[in-house]
Amino acid sequence: MKEVLQNKNLSVTPLRLNVLGIINSSLSALSAQEIGEKLNEYNRITLYRTLKSFISSGIIHEIALAGLDPKYALCIDECSSETHNHQHIHFSCTECDKVLCVEAERMPTIQIPNFSIESLDIQAKGICNNCSE
């Protein structure tokens, strides 16, 4: 995790290492509150600043789904401070409220006359594999 921060020219601090470790070890996207609950001691403002710096550095991306607090998940290697390049669907389970980044074999190509699409965010709701068993 230290290398990720160093590669993005961010200072390596205990809080940043802990937050990055928590997000990295989670199987689903996490809200700031969920991340905070896993930290021993933290300042809420510092946590939000840390998340913001991770987003602007291309380490994590924010997932904003209607009716839910924003969630955070790791970015892929192609993300940078200039662009977040995600080719996946954000799946929200209606049973457990987990939000998952699900890779898609092919993302749809959408063209809108007189518009230039720079990114496409696809959200799906349903029941995840764990809840359907």
Contacts in CASP RR format, 6 or more apart in sequence:
PFRMAT RR
TARGET T0000
AUTHOR 0000-0000-0000
METHOD contacts of the structure
MODEL  1
MKEVLQNKNLSVTPLRLNVLGIINSSLSALSAQEIGEKLNEYNRITLYRT
LKSFISSGIIHEIALAGLDPKYALCIDECSSETHNHQHIHFSCTECDKVL
CVEAERMPTIQIPNFSIESLDIQAKGICNNCSE
1 17 0 8 1.000
1 20 0 8 1.000
1 21 0 8 1.000
1 24 0 8 1.000
2 12 0 8 1.000
2 17 0 8 1.000
4 20 0 8 1.000
4 59 0 8 1.000
5 11 0 8 1.000
5 12 0 8 1.000
5 16 0 8 1.000
5 17 0 8 1.000
5 20 0 8 1.000
5 59 0 8 1.000
6 12 0 8 1.000
8 57 0 8 1.000
8 58 0 8 1.000
8 59 0 8 1.000
8 81 0 8 1.000
9 57 0 8 1.000
10 16 0 8 1.000
10 53 0 8 1.000
10 57 0 8 1.000
10 59 0 8 1.000
15 39 0 8 1.000
15 42 0 8 1.000
15 46 0 8 1.000
15 47 0 8 1.000
15 50 0 8 1.000
16 50 0 8 1.000
16 54 0 8 1.000
18 39 0 8 1.000
19 35 0 8 1.000
19 39 0 8 1.000
19 47 0 8 1.000
19 50 0 8 1.000
19 51 0 8 1.000
19 54 0 8 1.000
20 54 0 8 1.000
20 59 0 8 1.000
22 30 0 8 1.000
22 35 0 8 1.000
22 38 0 8 1.000
22 39 0 8 1.000
23 30 0 8 1.000
23 35 0 8 1.000
23 60 0 8 1.000
23 72 0 8 1.000
23 73 0 8 1.000
23 74 0 8 1.000
24 74 0 8 1.000
27 100 0 8 1.000
28 71 0 8 1.000
28 73 0 8 1.000
28 98 0 8 1.000
28 99 0 8 1.000
28 100 0 8 1.000
29 63 0 8 1.000
29 71 0 8 1.000
29 72 0 8 1.000
29 73 0 8 1.000
29 90 0 8 1.000
29 98 0 8 1.000
29 99 0 8 1.000
29 100 0 8 1.000
29 101 0 8 1.000
30 71 0 8 1.000
30 72 0 8 1.000
30 73 0 8 1.000
31 68 0 8 1.000
31 69 0 8 1.000
31 70 0 8 1.000
31 71 0 8 1.000
31 72 0 8 1.000
32 44 0 8 1.000
32 47 0 8 1.000
32 48 0 8 1.000
32 51 0 8 1.000
32 69 0 8 1.000
32 70 0 8 1.000
32 72 0 8 1.000
33 69 0 8 1.000
35 47 0 8 1.000
35 51 0 8 1.000
35 72 0 8 1.000
36 42 0 8 1.000
36 47 0 8 1.000
39 47 0 8 1.000
51 60 0 8 1.000
51 62 0 8 1.000
51 72 0 8 1.000
54 60 0 8 1.000
54 72 0 8 1.000
55 61 0 8 1.000
55 62 0 8 1.000
55 72 0 8 1.000
56 81 0 8 1.000
57 81 0 8 1.000
58 75 0 8 1.000
58 79 0 8 1.000
58 80 0 8 1.000
58 81 0 8 1.000
58 84 0 8 1.000
59 74 0 8 1.000
59 75 0 8 1.000
59 79 0 8 1.000
60 72 0 8 1.000
60 73 0 8 1.000
60 74 0 8 1.000
60 75 0 8 1.000
61 72 0 8 1.000
61 73 0 8 1.000
61 75 0 8 1.000
61 79 0 8 1.000
61 84 0 8 1.000
61 86 0 8 1.000
62 70 0 8 1.000
62 71 0 8 1.000
62 72 0 8 1.000
63 70 0 8 1.000
63 71 0 8 1.000
63 72 0 8 1.000
63 73 0 8 1.000
63 90 0 8 1.000
63 99 0 8 1.000
63 101 0 8 1.000
64 70 0 8 1.000
65 71 0 8 1.000
65 90 0 8 1.000
65 92 0 8 1.000
65 99 0 8 1.000
65 123 0 8 1.000
68 92 0 8 1.000
68 97 0 8 1.000
68 99 0 8 1.000
71 99 0 8 1.000
73 99 0 8 1.000
73 101 0 8 1.000
75 84 0 8 1.000
75 86 0 8 1.000
76 85 0 8 1.000
76 86 0 8 1.000
78 85 0 8 1.000
79 85 0 8 1.000
79 86 0 8 1.000
84 119 0 8 1.000
86 101 0 8 1.000
86 119 0 8 1.000
87 103 0 8 1.000
87 104 0 8 1.000
87 107 0 8 1.000
88 101 0 8 1.000
88 102 0 8 1.000
88 103 0 8 1.000
88 104 0 8 1.000
89 101 0 8 1.000
89 102 0 8 1.000
89 104 0 8 1.000
89 122 0 8 1.000
89 123 0 8 1.000
89 124 0 8 1.000
90 99 0 8 1.000
90 100 0 8 1.000
90 101 0 8 1.000
90 102 0 8 1.000
90 121 0 8 1.000
90 122 0 8 1.000
90 123 0 8 1.000
90 124 0 8 1.000
91 99 0 8 1.000
91 100 0 8 1.000
91 101 0 8 1.000
91 102 0 8 1.000
91 123 0 8 1.000
91 124 0 8 1.000
91 125 0 8 1.000
91 126 0 8 1.000
91 128 0 8 1.000
92 98 0 8 1.000
92 99 0 8 1.000
92 123 0 8 1.000
92 124 0 8 1.000
92 125 0 8 1.000
92 126 0 8 1.000
93 99 0 8 1.000
93 100 0 8 1.000
93 125 0 8 1.000
93 126 0 8 1.000
93 127 0 8 1.000
93 128 0 8 1.000
93 130 0 8 1.000
93 131 0 8 1.000
94 125 0 8 1.000
94 126 0 8 1.000
94 127 0 8 1.000
95 127 0 8 1.000
95 128 0 8 1.000
95 131 0 8 1.000
96 128 0 8 1.000
96 130 0 8 1.000
96 131 0 8 1.000
98 128 0 8 1.000
100 128 0 8 1.000
102 124 0 8 1.000
104 122 0 8 1.000
107 120 0 8 1.000
107 122 0 8 1.000
108 120 0 8 1.000
108 122 0 8 1.000
110 117 0 8 1.000
110 120 0 8 1.000
111 117 0 8 1.000
END
